[in-house]
């Protein structure tokens, strides 16, 4: 009878031990499941924040590109307008400058002719060399000239 009672106690102790082990395993699985769920949630939040940041960076890059494109367009238009203005002014001012040059040259020759006869030929040449003006040539704006002056800033 004692052995029967002992077997009964052992059997109930084993059942309780098995139940306790099963409960511990269930708690452990729940703990692991919660950790995994929390990790997935934080990973999703991180990905969402990363995507938001990347989209903001993309918008900023696009905004910067539009701004640079607009600046280039404005500078190009300003350069084109200045070039057109200059091309309009050249036909007016170039002949005027050439006439002025020819008038100066003609008046200087008259001054030299009216000088006294006792000057020597050498003295006349040195005076002419000192007073001569450079010839003004008609200039055409070439593509190479335009490219070389595109990047220059006005002071």
C-alpha positions in Angstrom: 0.0 0.0 0.0 2.8 2.3 0.8 4.4 1.4 -2.5 1.0 2.1 -4.2 0.9 5.5 -2.5 4.5 6.1 -3.5 3.8 5.2 -7.1 0.8 7.5 -7.1 2.8 10.4 -5.6 5.6 9.7 -8.2 3.1 9.6 -11.0 1.5 12.9 -9.9 4.9 14.5 -9.4 5.9 13.4 -12.9 2.7 14.8 -14.3 3.3 18.1 -12.5 6.9 18.1 -13.7 5.8 17.5 -17.3 3.1 20.2 -17.0 5.7 22.6 -15.5 8.2 21.8 -18.3 5.4 22.3 -20.9 4.4 25.6 -19.3 8.1 26.8 -19.4 8.4 25.8 -23.0 5.2 27.6 -23.9 6.4 30.8 -22.1 9.7 30.5 -23.9 8.0 30.2 -27.3 5.7 33.2 -26.5 8.8 35.2 -25.4 10.6 34.3 -28.6 7.5 35.0 -30.7 7.1 38.5 -29.0 10.8 39.2 -29.6 10.5 38.2 -33.2 7.4 40.3 -33.7 9.0 43.3 -32.0 12.1 42.8 -34.2 9.9 42.7 -37.4 8.0 45.8 -36.3 11.2 47.8 -35.6 12.7 46.5 -38.9 9.6 47.7 -40.8 9.7 51.1 -39.0 13.4 51.4 -39.9 12.7 50.6 -43.6 9.8 53.1 -43.6 12.0 55.8 -42.2 14.8 54.9 -44.6 12.4 55.1 -47.5 11.1 58.5 -46.3 14.7 59.8 -46.0 15.6 58.5 -49.5 12.5 60.1 -51.0 13.3 63.4 -49.3 16.9 63.2 -50.6 15.5 62.4 -54.1 13.2 65.4 -53.9 16.1 67.6 -52.8 18.2 66.3 -55.7 15.4 67.0 -58.2 14.9 70.5 -56.7 18.6 71.2 -56.9 18.7 70.0 -60.5 15.7 72.1 -61.5 17.4 75.1 -59.8 20.7 74.6 -61.6 18.8 74.1 -64.9 16.9 77.3 -64.4 20.1 79.2 -63.6 21.8 77.8 -66.7 18.7 78.8 -68.8 18.7 82.4 -67.3 22.4 82.8 -67.9 22.1 81.5 -71.4 19.3 83.8 -72.2 21.2 86.8 -70.7 24.3 85.9 -72.8 22.1 85.5 -75.9 20.5 88.9 -75.3 23.9 90.6 -74.7 25.3 89.0 -77.8 22.2 90.2 -79.8 22.6 93.7 -78.4 26.3 93.8 -79.3 25.6 92.5 -82.8 23.0 95.3 -83.2 25.5 98.0 -81.9 28.5 96.8 -84.0 27.1 98.0 -87.4 26.5 101.4 -85.9 29.6 102.0 -83.9 32.2 100.3 -86.0 31.8 102.6 -89.1 31.6 105.6 -86.7 34.9 104.6 -85.0 36.5 103.9 -88.4 35.4 107.4 -89.6 36.8 109.0 -86.5 40.1 107.2 -87.0 40.3 108.2 -90.6 39.5 111.8 -89.6 42.2 111.8 -87.0 44.7 110.3 -89.4 43.8 112.9 -92.0 44.1 115.8 -89.6 47.5 114.5 -88.4 48.8 114.3 -91.9 47.7 117.9 -92.5 49.5 118.9 -89.3 52.6 117.2 -90.5 52.4 118.8 -93.9 52.0 122.3 -92.4 55.1 121.9 -90.3 58.1 124.0 -91.1 60.3 122.9 -94.0 63.4 122.8 -91.8 62.4 119.5 -90.1 64.2 116.5 -91.4 62.5 113.4 -92.6 63.7 111.4 -89.6 62.0 113.8 -87.2 58.7 113.5 -89.0 58.8 109.7 -88.9 59.4 109.6 -85.2 56.6 112.1 -84.6 54.3 110.0 -86.8 55.2 106.8 -85.0 54.4 108.4 -81.6 51.1 109.8 -82.7 49.8 106.9 -84.8 46.7 105.0 -83.8 46.1 101.3 -84.3 43.9 100.3 -87.1 40.4 99.1 -86.0 39.4 96.0 -87.7 35.8 94.7 -88.0 35.5 91.9 -85.5 33.2 88.9 -85.8 32.2 87.0 -82.8 33.3 83.4 -83.3 32.0 80.3 -81.5 35.4 79.8 -79.9 35.4 83.3 -78.6 31.9 82.9 -77.2 32.8 79.6 -75.4 35.9 81.1 -73.9 33.9 84.0 -72.4 30.9 82.1 -71.2 32.3 81.2 -67.8 33.7 84.6 -67.0 31.9 86.7 -64.4 31.5 90.4 -64.5 33.2 92.4 -61.8 
